[in-house]
Amino acid sequence: MDDLPIIELPEHYRIDGEKLGMVLAHVSAQANSIAEHQAKLQQRQSLHEKEQQRFIEQRVAAAREEAEARCQALVLVFHPAYGGPSTLELRVDARIQDVLQQLQHWAQEQARALAEAQLTDQAALPQLMEQRMDAALQQIEQEASLRTDRHIQVMRENMH
């Protein structure tokens, strides 16, 4: 390790403690912003899941009530033709199962879409952070270059 050459960088590539501190502060702020964004996404996902669960429960309850009402009406209407409610109950039960399967399928599709959206957002976060860090570094480099140019100009003026 001791025999490695030390490469001196040109002055405009050097970063002093102040510049490094500015970059670290900016990156820290961006990291905090990203963490807040993720927390909000998780809150939204949790709320969405609760709303989906409530919706499904309401739909199931409504389907059951509707099925019960239809069953009672059909029993009264078709009792003389079928001789009993068992045949009607089988049909109603099959319909309830069909509605439940449709609701479960819909809920799974919604959950899948939400998970895909969250994964897309999470995949985009590192790229967003890198872009913001690059922009901050470019801004700092430009500021450093302007300061260096001003110092050179002042030195030239002092020499004349």
Legacy VTK file of the C-alpha trace (Angstrom):
# vtk DataFile Version 3.0
C-alpha trace
ASCII
DATASET POLYDATA
POINTS 160 float
0.000 0.000 0.000
2.843 2.393 0.808
4.296 2.152 -2.684
1.121 3.386 -4.407
1.559 6.776 -6.044
-0.403 9.726 -4.733
-2.269 11.460 -7.497
-2.807 15.147 -7.087
-6.138 16.305 -8.462
-6.529 19.686 -10.090
-7.877 22.289 -7.707
-11.357 22.398 -9.264
-11.850 18.662 -8.544
-11.014 18.907 -4.867
-13.773 18.931 -2.301
-13.149 20.671 0.978
-14.946 19.999 4.235
-17.553 22.682 3.572
-18.495 21.210 0.183
-18.548 17.712 1.599
-20.724 18.883 4.470
-23.145 20.519 2.021
-23.334 17.336 -0.054
-23.881 15.177 3.047
-26.580 17.522 4.344
-28.315 17.472 0.967
-28.097 13.668 0.710
-29.363 13.315 4.284
-32.336 15.541 3.496
-33.071 13.503 0.380
-32.821 10.237 2.335
-35.250 11.613 4.934
-37.602 12.681 2.157
-37.466 9.213 0.627
-38.118 7.593 4.015
-41.131 9.858 4.547
-42.387 8.987 1.062
-42.080 5.266 1.810
-43.920 5.686 5.117
-46.744 7.504 3.327
-46.902 4.741 0.714
-47.146 2.116 3.442
-49.891 4.089 5.190
-51.816 4.372 1.927
-51.394 0.663 1.288
-52.641 -0.197 4.783
-55.632 2.122 4.407
-56.384 0.679 0.974
-56.249 -2.874 2.338
-58.626 -1.949 5.175
-61.011 -0.306 2.725
-60.903 -3.379 0.512
-61.644 -5.634 3.470
-64.576 -3.446 4.537
-65.887 -3.381 0.977
-65.674 -7.154 0.678
-67.377 -7.657 4.024
-70.151 -5.262 3.037
-70.610 -6.956 -0.324
-70.702 -10.399 1.279
-73.242 -9.240 3.861
-75.344 -7.577 1.161
-75.141 -10.696 -1.012
-76.226 -12.853 1.903
-79.129 -10.572 2.768
-80.177 -10.433 -0.863
-79.889 -14.189 -1.176
-81.921 -14.727 1.978
-84.643 -12.364 0.775
-84.738 -14.044 -2.627
-84.791 -17.448 -1.004
-87.757 -16.521 1.146
-89.598 -15.038 -1.824
-88.857 -18.058 -3.969
-89.935 -20.453 -1.243
-93.275 -18.700 -1.067
-93.667 -18.591 -4.842
-92.241 -21.945 -5.877
-93.060 -24.099 -2.889
-96.043 -25.708 -4.589
-93.920 -26.529 -7.692
-90.803 -27.884 -5.932
-92.358 -29.334 -2.835
-89.690 -27.829 -0.565
-86.993 -25.212 -0.191
-83.981 -27.560 -0.482
-83.660 -27.244 -4.267
-83.899 -23.469 -4.068
-81.375 -23.381 -1.238
-78.884 -25.276 -3.376
-79.255 -22.760 -6.205
-78.965 -19.796 -3.844
-75.925 -21.311 -2.146
-74.283 -21.812 -5.541
-74.969 -18.167 -6.409
-73.534 -16.985 -3.090
-70.404 -19.040 -3.696
-70.114 -17.543 -7.184
-70.408 -13.994 -5.812
-67.836 -14.757 -3.114
-65.412 -16.116 -5.706
-65.890 -13.023 -7.861
-65.268 -10.752 -4.872
-62.172 -12.691 -3.852
-60.859 -12.545 -7.418
-61.496 -8.801 -7.533
-59.762 -8.285 -4.172
-56.763 -10.321 -5.331
-56.515 -8.269 -8.527
-56.677 -5.044 -6.511
-54.027 -6.270 -4.070
-51.798 -7.383 -6.956
-52.162 -4.008 -8.690
-51.362 -2.184 -5.456
-48.322 -4.382 -4.797
-47.060 -3.844 -8.354
-47.487 -0.086 -7.976
-45.605 -0.137 -4.684
-42.794 -2.215 -6.193
-42.580 0.216 -9.102
-42.391 3.148 -6.671
-39.733 1.399 -4.585
-37.709 0.533 -7.695
-37.814 4.175 -8.804
-36.610 5.544 -5.433
-32.895 4.661 -5.847
-32.851 6.184 -9.322
-34.567 9.321 -8.020
-32.064 9.551 -5.172
-29.147 9.114 -7.594
-30.532 11.823 -9.880
-30.948 14.227 -6.984
-27.446 13.466 -5.702
-25.993 14.017 -9.202
-27.848 17.313 -9.492
-26.607 18.433 -6.067
-23.031 17.453 -6.927
-23.215 19.320 -10.238
-24.528 22.385 -8.461
-21.707 22.229 -5.915
-19.139 21.742 -8.678
-20.523 24.763 -10.527
-20.419 26.850 -7.359
-16.853 25.730 -6.690
-15.855 26.551 -10.262
-17.417 30.012 -9.975
-15.611 30.626 -6.683
-12.332 29.492 -8.188
-12.848 31.748 -11.209
-13.592 34.684 -8.895
-10.459 33.993 -6.841
-8.346 33.835 -10.000
-9.878 37.070 -11.247
-9.192 38.779 -7.888
-5.618 37.486 -7.944
-5.129 38.822 -11.488
-6.537 42.186 -10.479
-4.224 42.289 -7.444
-1.233 41.476 -9.645
-1.854 44.451 -11.983
LINES 1 161
160 0 1 2 3 4 5 6 7 8 9 10 11 12 13 14 15 16 17 18 19 20 21 22 23 24 25 26 27 28 29 30 31 32 33 34 35 36 37 38 39 40 41 42 43 44 45 46 47 48 49 50 51 52 53 54 55 56 57 58 59 60 61 62 63 64 65 66 67 68 69 70 71 72 73 74 75 76 77 78 79 80 81 82 83 84 85 86 87 88 89 90 91 92 93 94 95 96 97 98 99 100 101 102 103 104 105 106 107 108 109 110 111 112 113 114 115 116 117 118 119 120 121 122 123 124 125 126 127 128 129 130 131 132 133 134 135 136 137 138 139 140 141 142 143 144 145 146 147 148 149 150 151 152 153 154 155 156 157 158 159
